[in-house]
Amino acid sequence: MTDAVPGLSADRENAFVAYGLPGKPGTDEFWAAAGTPASVPDGNGGWATLFLWRGSPATIEFESWSEPVPLRRWGDTDCWYAEVRMPARLRVTYRFLVGDEAYADPFNPVGAGGDRSIAATPDAPAQPHWPVIGAGSDVVLPLPRTRLRWASERLGGRRTVRVHPVGGGGPVVLLLDGDDWLYLHPAMTAFDSAVASGEMPPVTLVFLPSKDREAEFACRRELWEAVRDELLPLVAESGVPCDPDRLVVAGQSLGGLSAVYAALEFPELVSRVACQSGSFWWTPDAMGLADPFGGPLGGSVAARLRGGGPELAGLRVAFDVGEHEARMLPHCEAVEALASEGGAAVRVSRSASGHDRAGWRQALLRDVAWALDAPRGAP
């Protein structure tokens, strides 16, 4: 849980000078210089981070990291603030809640969609390929030109699947939860930058949206049968240069679970995986439990691996998980170890985040590049 940091500043006339903000809170001078969040060492190895809001009561909602933090008013001014204690190495998505409305931080230039912002402590690793996208409702990210209308017989319903050849196109990189990578985090731009810098070979991005994450990503054969028999042929026929035979599946949370499940159930289809914070606590009944994390370590995927699953010598899988995800780590560690013991080529890393795409996104680029750095079937 996050603790508000009480009263770090004693000078009420210049209360937030430690954060680089001159002037009395609420004055024109103060608001003209306002730029937050801003962090200072808290004396315990972490950071005290200042958030500002102007004009009305508000609460900060952090994504999968802490309980909401209410802001306090500075005297009778229009300045509302919170000094929040953060651990070392944290990047987190957040937004301000005002009544029933959600808003991005107007003092933070780093946004994630129209109503979210991203905060990073000074020691969080850089994310060089991800451009700063201003927060606000008028933010429009670039979208791939190619749109495929996929009416799936196996899954039912219609979906719009976007396809983007990077550097001329190449192996297909299937991005699960594709709409998040289109509308919240500019994956198209980031992959363009990474390929242009020579950090990965040309690829063809396929942004696969989900309609029901819990149903589709919960170790479900139908999804991967539909990808194999319907979606990949549709991509191959689209006219966009691509190589479906060198498929990389990238997924996060339940998407990461599904990506690893696909590699176990459909090894002829999926032999390269980039998995961030896979939901390896999952079992068929876990969602109905009061504590879904309280079941067997590694859930159904670990049970499959312990029970003598398929030959893994041809599998290349990169695992990443947020270092602040205390409940996730034991489940992920169990699957990581079992996959390595089973003969897969495994890469393990930890991101400076909680359960949050803002922290996973640099790992996404790095791990897709690593997954492609070998011919199919090679360890």
Phi, psi and chi 1 to 4 in degrees:
 res  aa     phi    psi   chi1   chi2   chi3   chi4
   1 MET       -  145.5 -179.8  177.1  -66.6      -
   2 THR   -85.4  138.2  -54.5      -      -      -
   3 ASP  -105.9  135.4  -63.1  -38.8      -      -
   4 ALA   -70.4  142.3      -      -      -      -
   5 VAL   -92.0  112.1 -180.0      -      -      -
   6 PRO   -79.2  126.6   28.1  -31.4      -      -
   7 GLY    47.2   61.1      -      -      -      -
   8 LEU   -73.7  -22.2  -67.8 -177.6      -      -
   9 SER  -110.2  129.6  -55.2      -      -      -
  10 ALA   -94.2  -25.9      -      -      -      -
  11 ASP   -83.7  103.9 -179.1   -0.2      -      -
  12 ARG   -72.4  -19.4  -65.3 -174.6   63.1   83.5
  13 GLU   -76.7  -27.5  -70.3  -61.1  -49.5      -
  14 ASN  -139.2   59.6 -155.0   -9.3      -      -
  15 ALA   -63.0  -34.2      -      -      -      -
  16 PHE  -110.7   29.1  -58.2  126.1      -      -
  17 VAL   -61.8  -31.1   65.6      -      -      -
  18 ALA   -61.8  -25.2      -      -      -      -
  19 TYR   -92.4    6.1  -63.7  101.7      -      -
  20 GLY    85.4   17.7      -      -      -      -
  21 LEU  -108.9  110.9  -62.9  179.8      -      -
  22 PRO   -83.1  165.5   32.6  -35.3      -      -
  23 GLY    86.6  159.8      -      -      -      -
  24 LYS   -72.9  131.9 -175.9  178.3  178.9 -179.9
  25 PRO   -52.6  133.7  -27.0   35.2      -      -
  26 GLY    95.4  -11.7      -      -      -      -
  27 THR   -83.5  165.2   62.8      -      -      -
  28 ASP   -60.5  -39.4  -69.6  -17.6      -      -
  29 GLU   -60.1  -42.6  177.3 -170.1    9.5      -
  30 PHE   -63.7  -50.3  176.8   82.3      -      -
  31 TRP   -67.8  -29.9  -71.5  121.2      -      -
  32 ALA   -65.0  -28.7      -      -      -      -
  33 ALA   -98.7   -4.0      -      -      -      -
  34 ALA   -63.2  125.8      -      -      -      -
  35 GLY  -151.8  104.4      -      -      -      -
  36 THR  -137.4  166.4   52.0      -      -      -
  37 PRO   -72.5  149.8   24.0  -32.0      -      -
  38 ALA  -130.4  141.9      -      -      -      -
  39 SER  -123.7  145.5  -61.9      -      -      -
  40 VAL  -133.2  153.0  -63.8      -      -      -
  41 PRO   -58.5  140.5  -24.4   35.1      -      -
  42 ASP   -95.8    1.9   69.2   -3.1      -      -
  43 GLY    85.6   -4.7      -      -      -      -
  44 ASN  -123.1   21.8  -64.3  -53.0      -      -
  45 GLY    90.4   -4.2      -      -      -      -
  46 GLY  -115.6 -150.7      -      -      -      -
  47 TRP  -138.2  142.9  -58.6   91.6      -      -
  48 ALA   -98.3  123.4      -      -      -      -
  49 THR  -120.6  128.6  -60.2      -      -      -
  50 LEU   -95.1  131.2  175.0   68.8      -      -
  51 PHE  -119.6  140.6  -64.7   84.0      -      -
  52 LEU  -123.2  149.3  -65.3  176.3      -      -
  53 TRP  -144.5  146.3 -179.8 -104.2      -      -
  54 ARG  -117.7  125.5 -172.3  174.6 -171.4  179.2
  55 GLY   107.4  -27.8      -      -      -      -
  56 SER  -154.8  157.8   59.3      -      -      -
  57 PRO   -58.4  142.5  -20.2   31.9      -      -
  58 ALA  -154.0  164.0      -      -      -      -
  59 THR  -130.5  141.5  -61.7      -      -      -
  60 ILE   -91.4  127.0  -49.8  172.2      -      -
  61 GLU  -109.5  117.7 -178.5 -176.9   69.0      -
  62 PHE   -96.4  148.0  -65.9   98.5      -      -
  63 GLU   -85.2  110.4 -174.0  163.2  -38.6      -
  64 SER    54.4   32.2  -58.5      -      -      -
  65 TRP  -126.4  -38.9  172.3   61.7      -      -
  66 SER  -153.2  171.9   78.4      -      -      -
  67 GLU   -69.6  156.7  -63.4  -63.7  -36.3      -
  68 PRO   -58.4  149.2  -23.8   34.3      -      -
  69 VAL  -118.5  116.7  175.5      -      -      -
  70 PRO   -73.6  144.3   24.8  -31.7      -      -
  71 LEU   -87.1  153.4  -80.1   75.5      -      -
  72 ARG  -109.8  148.7  -66.1  178.4  -71.6  179.8
  73 ARG   -88.2  140.3 -171.3  177.1 -174.2 -178.7
  74 TRP   -89.2  101.6 -171.4  -95.4      -      -
  75 GLY    58.0 -133.7      -      -      -      -
  76 ASP  -106.3   25.0   60.8   -5.0      -      -
  77 THR   -87.5 -179.5   72.6      -      -      -
  78 ASP   -92.0   14.4   63.0   -7.4      -      -
  79 CYS   -94.7  119.6  176.9      -      -      -
  80 TRP  -114.5  140.0  -65.7   76.8      -      -
  81 TYR  -149.7  161.4   73.1   99.3      -      -
  82 ALA  -145.5  135.3      -      -      -      -
  83 GLU  -106.0  110.7  -69.3  173.1  -60.3      -
  84 VAL  -110.8  131.8  178.5      -      -      -
  85 ARG   -80.5  124.0 -163.4  180.0  -54.8  -80.3
  86 MET  -121.9  146.6  -69.9 -176.0  163.4      -
  87 PRO   -75.0  168.1   30.1  -35.6      -      -
  88 ALA   -61.6  147.7      -      -      -      -
  89 ARG    56.5   77.5  -71.8  174.0   45.6   87.2
  90 LEU  -141.9  131.8  177.4   68.3      -      -
  91 ARG  -124.1  129.5 -179.0  172.4  -85.7  104.3
  92 VAL  -144.4  142.0   61.2      -      -      -
  93 THR   -86.3  141.7  -57.0      -      -      -
  94 TYR  -151.6  169.1   68.4   99.6      -      -
  95 ARG  -154.5  162.4   58.4 -175.4 -177.5  171.7
  96 PHE   -97.6  134.0  -71.1  103.4      -      -
  97 LEU  -106.5  123.3  -58.7 -179.5      -      -
  98 VAL  -126.2  104.8 -179.1      -      -      -
  99 GLY    61.7 -126.4      -      -      -      -
 100 ASP   -94.0    4.7  -65.2  -29.8      -      -
 101 GLU  -105.7  151.0  -59.9  -65.9  -32.7      -
 102 ALA  -119.2  141.2      -      -      -      -
 103 TYR  -137.1  147.5  -61.3   91.5      -      -
 104 ALA   -72.0  165.7      -      -      -      -
 105 ASP   -78.9  115.1 -173.6  -19.0      -      -
 106 PRO   -69.5  -13.3   26.1  -34.4      -      -
 107 PHE  -100.7    4.9  -58.1  110.5      -      -
 108 ASN  -118.7  120.9 -176.6   -6.9      -      -
 109 PRO   -77.3   -6.5   29.6  -35.5      -      -
 110 VAL   -99.8  108.9 -174.5      -      -      -
 111 GLY  -113.4  167.4      -      -      -      -
 112 ALA  -142.8   88.2      -      -      -      -
 113 GLY    82.3 -177.0      -      -      -      -
 114 GLY   -73.1  -25.1      -      -      -      -
 115 ASP  -126.7   23.6   65.1   -5.0      -      -
 116 ARG  -133.5  151.5  -64.1  172.6  176.1   85.6
 117 SER  -129.7  168.6  -61.9      -      -      -
 118 ILE  -125.8  126.9  -60.8  172.2      -      -
 119 ALA  -109.3  144.5      -      -      -      -
 120 ALA  -138.5  133.2      -      -      -      -
 121 THR   -68.8  155.7   57.6      -      -      -
 122 PRO   -58.7  -23.7  -27.9   36.6      -      -
 123 ASP   -94.6    3.9   54.1   -5.6      -      -
 124 ALA   -70.1  137.0      -      -      -      -
 125 PRO   -59.5  148.2  -20.8   31.6      -      -
 126 ALA   -67.4  157.6      -      -      -      -
 127 GLN  -125.2   77.8  -64.3 -176.0  -23.7      -
 128 PRO   -64.5  -26.5   22.0  -33.5      -      -
 129 HIS   -92.3   -4.9  -62.2  -64.4      -      -
 130 TRP   -98.5  112.6  -64.7   86.3      -      -
 131 PRO   -69.9  153.6   27.6  -35.2      -      -
 132 VAL   -74.3  117.3  173.0      -      -      -
 133 ILE  -110.0  116.4  -57.2  -65.6      -      -
 134 GLY   -58.1  141.9      -      -      -      -
 135 ALA   -77.7  155.6      -      -      -      -
 136 GLY   134.9  160.6      -      -      -      -
 137 SER   -69.7  -14.9   58.6      -      -      -
 138 ASP   -92.7    7.4   58.4  -16.7      -      -
 139 VAL   -73.8  127.0  173.1      -      -      -
 140 VAL  -129.5  114.9  178.0      -      -      -
 141 LEU   -82.4  152.3  -62.0 -176.4      -      -
 142 PRO   -65.0  143.6   23.5  -33.3      -      -
 143 LEU  -121.7  148.9  -63.8  175.9      -      -
 144 PRO   -59.5  147.3  -22.5   33.3      -      -
 145 ARG   -73.3  -32.7  -65.5 -179.8  179.7  178.4
 146 THR   -85.9  123.1  -59.9      -      -      -
 147 ARG  -120.1  130.3  -65.8 -171.8  -55.2  172.5
 148 LEU  -111.9  130.7  -55.4  179.6      -      -
 149 ARG   -91.1  109.6  -58.2  -66.3 -171.4 -176.6
 150 TRP  -107.4  110.3 -179.9   26.3      -      -
 151 ALA  -102.3   99.4      -      -      -      -
 152 SER   -86.6  126.2  173.8      -      -      -
 153 GLU   -71.4  -37.1  -65.8 -177.2    4.6      -
 154 ARG   -75.3  -39.8  -79.3 -172.3  171.6   83.9
 155 LEU   -93.6  -23.7  -59.5  179.2      -      -
 156 GLY    79.5  152.9      -      -      -      -
 157 GLY    81.0  174.6      -      -      -      -
 158 ARG  -117.2  145.8  -63.7  175.6  179.1  -89.7
 159 ARG  -136.3  150.6  -57.4  160.6 -159.8 -109.1
 160 THR  -101.5  116.6  -61.8      -      -      -
 161 VAL  -108.1  122.4  177.6      -      -      -
 162 ARG   -92.6  145.2  -60.1  -93.5 -175.7  171.6
 163 VAL  -132.0  132.8 -177.3      -      -      -
 164 HIS  -137.1  114.7  176.2   61.2      -      -
 165 PRO   -78.5  124.4   27.5  -30.4      -      -
 166 VAL  -102.3  125.1 -176.3      -      -      -
 167 GLY    64.6   28.8      -      -      -      -
 168 GLY    98.1   -7.4      -      -      -      -
 169 GLY    93.4  159.3      -      -      -      -
 170 GLY   179.8 -141.6      -      -      -      -
 171 PRO   -54.2  142.8  -24.0   33.1      -      -
 172 VAL   -75.4  129.4  169.3      -      -      -
 173 VAL  -110.9  109.3  176.6      -      -      -
 174 LEU   -89.9  112.5 -175.3   64.3      -      -
 175 LEU   -96.0  106.5  -62.0  176.3      -      -
 176 LEU   -69.9  157.3  -56.4 -176.9      -      -
 177 ASP    54.1   45.2  -72.2  -46.3      -      -
 178 GLY   -58.6  -30.2      -      -      -      -
 179 ASP   -66.2  -32.8  -79.3   -4.8      -      -
 180 ASP   -63.9  -37.8  -74.7  -10.8      -      -
 181 TRP   -79.5  -10.2  -65.3  115.3      -      -
 182 LEU   -93.0  -45.1  -74.6  171.8      -      -
 183 TYR  -107.3  -17.0  -58.8  111.1      -      -
 184 LEU  -108.0  -42.4  -60.5 -177.7      -      -
 185 HIS  -127.6  126.0  -60.5  -82.6      -      -
 186 PRO   -77.5   70.6   30.1  -35.1      -      -
 187 ALA   -62.7  -35.3      -      -      -      -
 188 MET   -58.1  -48.0  175.0  178.0  147.5      -
 189 THR   -66.5  -41.2  -57.2      -      -      -
 190 ALA   -65.3  -43.2      -      -      -      -
 191 PHE   -66.2  -39.3  -86.4   88.6      -      -
 192 ASP   -55.3  -44.6  -77.8  -16.3      -      -
 193 SER   -67.1  -43.2  175.4      -      -      -
 194 ALA   -65.7  -39.4      -      -      -      -
 195 VAL   -70.0  -41.2  169.3      -      -      -
 196 ALA   -62.8  -31.0      -      -      -      -
 197 SER   -83.4   -4.5   69.9      -      -      -
 198 GLY    83.8   12.7      -      -      -      -
 199 GLU   -84.5  -10.3  -65.8 -178.0   23.6      -
 200 MET  -155.3  158.8   72.4  170.1   63.1      -
 201 PRO   -75.1  165.9   28.6  -36.0      -      -
 202 PRO   -55.8  142.9  -26.2   35.8      -      -
 203 VAL  -140.6  167.6  -63.4      -      -      -
 204 THR  -117.9  114.9  -63.8      -      -      -
 205 LEU   -83.8  133.0  -58.3  177.3      -      -
 206 VAL  -122.0  115.0  176.2      -      -      -
 207 PHE   -94.0  105.3  -63.7   83.5      -      -
 208 LEU   -98.3  110.6  175.9   60.0      -      -
 209 PRO   -78.0  154.2   29.9  -33.2      -      -
 210 SER  -107.5  148.2   60.8      -      -      -
 211 LYS  -100.8  -35.7  -72.6 -175.0  172.0  -64.9
 212 ASP  -144.4   94.9 -177.3  -17.9      -      -
 213 ARG   -60.3  -44.7  -62.8 -176.0   75.8 -108.8
 214 GLU   -62.9  -38.0  -68.8 -174.8   10.3      -
 215 ALA   -78.0  -45.0      -      -      -      -
 216 GLU   -75.7  -35.5  -67.7  173.7    2.1      -
 217 PHE   -96.9    1.8  -66.4  159.6      -      -
 218 ALA   -89.4   65.5      -      -      -      -
 219 CYS    50.7   57.0  -62.5      -      -      -
 220 ARG  -112.4  120.5 -175.4 -179.0  176.9 -170.4
 221 ARG   -63.0  -36.1  -70.3 -171.0   60.6   85.7
 222 GLU   -58.1  -37.1  -69.1   89.3  -19.2      -
 223 LEU   -60.0  -46.5  171.5   64.5      -      -
 224 TRP   -79.1  -27.4  -64.6  102.0      -      -
 225 GLU   -64.8  -39.7  -69.4  169.1  -11.6      -
 226 ALA   -68.9  -39.5      -      -      -      -
 227 VAL   -61.3  -46.0  167.5      -      -      -
 228 ARG   -66.5  -47.4  179.1 -167.9   62.8 -164.4
 229 ASP   -93.2  -20.0  -60.3  -24.4      -      -
 230 GLU  -119.5  -54.4  -61.1  175.0   -2.3      -
 231 LEU   -72.5  -50.3  177.4   58.8      -      -
 232 LEU   -62.8  -40.3  -69.0 -179.8      -      -
 233 PRO   -61.7  -35.8  -26.4   35.9      -      -
 234 LEU   -64.0  -41.6 -167.2   63.5      -      -
 235 VAL   -64.3  -43.3  172.8      -      -      -
 236 ALA   -62.5  -30.4      -      -      -      -
 237 GLU   -88.7    0.1  -64.2  166.9    2.0      -
 238 SER   -77.6  -15.4   69.0      -      -      -
 239 GLY    91.4   -6.8      -      -      -      -
 240 VAL   -83.1  129.4  176.4      -      -      -
 241 PRO   -59.7  126.3  -22.5   33.2      -      -
 242 CYS  -159.8  161.7   64.0      -      -      -
 243 ASP  -129.3   89.2  179.2    4.7      -      -
 244 PRO   -65.4  -17.3  -17.1   30.5      -      -
 245 ASP   -75.6  -11.8  -68.1  -28.8      -      -
 246 ARG  -117.0   62.9  -63.9 -175.1   63.5 -153.3
 247 LEU   -80.9  131.6  174.4   66.1      -      -
 248 VAL  -112.5  129.6  179.4      -      -      -
 249 VAL  -106.8  125.7  178.4      -      -      -
 250 ALA  -117.6  125.3      -      -      -      -
 251 GLY  -147.1  154.9      -      -      -      -
 252 GLN  -126.7  144.6  -60.6   75.9   36.1      -
 253 SER    59.1 -123.0 -167.2      -      -      -
 254 LEU   -61.2  -31.1  -75.9  170.2      -      -
 255 GLY   -64.8  -36.4      -      -      -      -
 256 GLY   -66.4  -39.9      -      -      -      -
 257 LEU   -57.7  -47.6  167.6   75.8      -      -
 258 SER   -65.1  -37.1 -173.9      -      -      -
 259 ALA   -63.2  -43.6      -      -      -      -
 260 VAL   -70.4  -39.4  173.1      -      -      -
 261 TYR   -56.4  -43.6  166.7   82.2      -      -
 262 ALA   -61.5  -39.3      -      -      -      -
 263 ALA   -64.9  -31.9      -      -      -      -
 264 LEU   -79.4  -39.3  -60.4 -179.1      -      -
 265 GLU   -88.3  -27.3  -69.8  -70.0  -27.2      -
 266 PHE  -131.5   60.1  -60.5   86.4      -      -
 267 PRO   -62.9  -25.0   22.5  -33.6      -      -
 268 GLU   -71.4  -18.2   74.9  -71.8  -10.6      -
 269 LEU   -99.9  -47.3  175.5   68.5      -      -
 270 VAL  -117.9  111.8  178.9      -      -      -
 271 SER  -125.3    2.2   61.6      -      -      -
 272 ARG  -135.2  126.9  -63.0  174.5  174.7   86.9
 273 VAL  -137.3  137.6  171.9      -      -      -
 274 ALA  -116.1  110.5      -      -      -      -
 275 CYS  -117.8  118.2  169.9      -      -      -
 276 GLN  -110.3  122.3  -75.8   90.9   45.6      -
 277 SER    48.7   52.6  -63.9      -      -      -
 278 GLY   -58.1  140.2      -      -      -      -
 279 SER   -80.9   66.8  -62.6      -      -      -
 280 PHE   -80.7    4.9  -64.0  122.5      -      -
 281 TRP   -76.2  -10.2   46.3  -95.1      -      -
 282 TRP   -68.5  133.3 -173.5   89.8      -      -
 283 THR  -135.3  166.8   61.6      -      -      -
 284 PRO   -56.4  -26.5  -29.1   37.0      -      -
 285 ASP  -107.8    4.3   59.8   -9.3      -      -
 286 ALA   -63.7  -36.8      -      -      -      -
 287 MET   -63.1  -23.9  -69.7  -67.8 -162.0      -
 288 GLY   -90.5   -0.4      -      -      -      -
 289 LEU   -87.1  152.4  -60.1  177.4      -      -
 290 ALA   -62.9  -34.1      -      -      -      -
 291 ASP  -126.2   91.2  179.1   12.6      -      -
 292 PRO   -60.2  -24.1  -21.1   32.8      -      -
 293 PHE   -82.2   -6.7  -65.9   90.9      -      -
 294 GLY   -84.9    2.3      -      -      -      -
 295 GLY   -82.6 -165.5      -      -      -      -
 296 PRO   -63.2  143.4   21.2  -32.2      -      -
 297 LEU   -60.5  128.8  -74.6 -178.5      -      -
 298 GLY    83.8   -5.5      -      -      -      -
 299 GLY    53.7 -145.4      -      -      -      -
 300 SER   -67.7  -33.6  -66.9      -      -      -
 301 VAL   -66.5  -44.4  168.0      -      -      -
 302 ALA   -63.6  -39.1      -      -      -      -
 303 ALA   -61.9  -39.2      -      -      -      -
 304 ARG   -64.5  -42.3  170.2   72.0 -177.2  -86.1
 305 LEU   -69.0  -38.8  -69.9  168.5      -      -
 306 ARG   -67.7  -29.2  -68.9 -169.8 -169.3   99.8
 307 GLY   -85.0   16.5      -      -      -      -
 308 GLY    78.7   61.0      -      -      -      -
 309 GLY   -71.1 -164.7      -      -      -      -
 310 PRO   -68.2  162.2   26.4  -35.4      -      -
 311 GLU   -61.9  127.2  172.0   61.0   43.5      -
 312 LEU  -105.6    8.2  -58.7 -176.6      -      -
 313 ALA   -61.1  -25.9      -      -      -      -
 314 GLY   -91.1    0.9      -      -      -      -
 315 LEU   -93.7  136.7  174.7   60.4      -      -
 316 ARG  -125.8  111.3 -167.7  170.7  175.4   85.3
 317 VAL  -134.8  129.1   54.9      -      -      -
 318 ALA  -102.1  123.5      -      -      -      -
 319 PHE  -106.2  133.3  -67.1  100.2      -      -
 320 ASP  -137.3  147.2 -176.6   86.5      -      -
 321 VAL  -149.4  148.5   62.1      -      -      -
 322 GLY   -64.9  131.5      -      -      -      -
 323 GLU   -67.5  -14.6   61.1 -169.3   58.7      -
 324 HIS   -97.6   10.4  -58.6  -65.6      -      -
 325 GLU   -93.1   75.6  -63.5 -173.4   73.8      -
 326 ALA   -59.2  -39.7      -      -      -      -
 327 ARG   -76.6  -26.0  -58.5  -68.4  -49.5  -85.5
 328 MET   -79.8  -34.1  -67.3  -74.7  -73.4      -
 329 LEU   -55.9  -47.4  -78.4  164.4      -      -
 330 PRO   -60.3  -38.5  -22.3   33.8      -      -
 331 HIS   -67.1  -42.9  -68.2  -75.5      -      -
 332 CYS   -66.6  -41.3  -68.1      -      -      -
 333 GLU   -61.5  -37.2  -71.5  166.7   -9.1      -
 334 ALA   -63.5  -45.7      -      -      -      -
 335 VAL   -69.2  -39.9  172.4      -      -      -
 336 GLU   -56.8  -47.5  -68.6  162.8   -0.8      -
 337 ALA   -65.7  -43.4      -      -      -      -
 338 LEU   -66.6  -38.3  -72.0  165.8      -      -
 339 ALA   -64.1  -41.5      -      -      -      -
 340 SER   -65.8  -44.1 -179.4      -      -      -
 341 GLU   -63.6  -28.2  -68.1  166.1    7.3      -
 342 GLY   -80.4   -3.0      -      -      -      -
 343 GLY   106.7   -0.6      -      -      -      -
 344 ALA   -73.2  150.8      -      -      -      -
 345 ALA   -79.8  118.3      -      -      -      -
 346 VAL  -123.0  135.8  168.8      -      -      -
 347 ARG  -120.1  131.0 -174.3 -171.8 -165.0  -77.7
 348 VAL  -121.8  132.4  172.9      -      -      -
 349 SER  -147.4  168.6   62.0      -      -      -
 350 ARG  -130.3  130.2  -57.5  -69.6 -179.6 -111.0
 351 SER   -93.8  153.7  -73.2      -      -      -
 352 ALA   -81.3   71.2      -      -      -      -
 353 SER  -163.7  174.9   70.8      -      -      -
 354 GLY   -94.7 -145.4      -      -      -      -
 355 HIS   -87.0   84.2 -160.3   71.0      -      -
 356 ASP  -158.1  127.0 -168.4  -28.8      -      -
 357 ARG   -61.4  -26.9  -69.7 -174.6 -163.5  -80.4
 358 ALA   -59.7  -31.9      -      -      -      -
 359 GLY   -87.7  -30.6      -      -      -      -
 360 TRP   -78.8  -18.7  -59.9  -33.0      -      -
 361 ARG   -68.4  -31.8   59.7 -171.1 -165.7  173.4
 362 GLN   -71.0  -35.7 -167.5   65.6   18.7      -
 363 ALA   -62.1  -33.3      -      -      -      -
 364 LEU   -57.8  -48.7  172.2   65.6      -      -
 365 LEU   -63.6  -50.3  -59.9  176.4      -      -
 366 ARG   -60.3  -42.4  179.7 -159.3   61.7 -147.0
 367 ASP   -77.1  -32.0  -69.2  -10.6      -      -
 368 VAL   -64.3  -42.5  166.7      -      -      -
 369 ALA   -60.5  -43.0      -      -      -      -
 370 TRP   -65.4  -42.0  179.4   85.5      -      -
 371 ALA   -61.8  -30.0      -      -      -      -
 372 LEU   -86.4   -6.3  -74.7  167.5      -      -
 373 ASP   -84.3   43.0 -167.5   24.9      -      -
 374 ALA  -169.3  147.2      -      -      -      -
 375 PRO   -66.7  156.8   24.8  -34.3      -      -
 376 ARG   -56.5  133.0 -176.7  178.6  177.3   91.0
 377 GLY    90.2  -11.4      -      -      -      -
 378 ALA   -85.7  149.2      -      -      -      -
 379 PRO   -74.5      -   24.3  -31.5      -      -
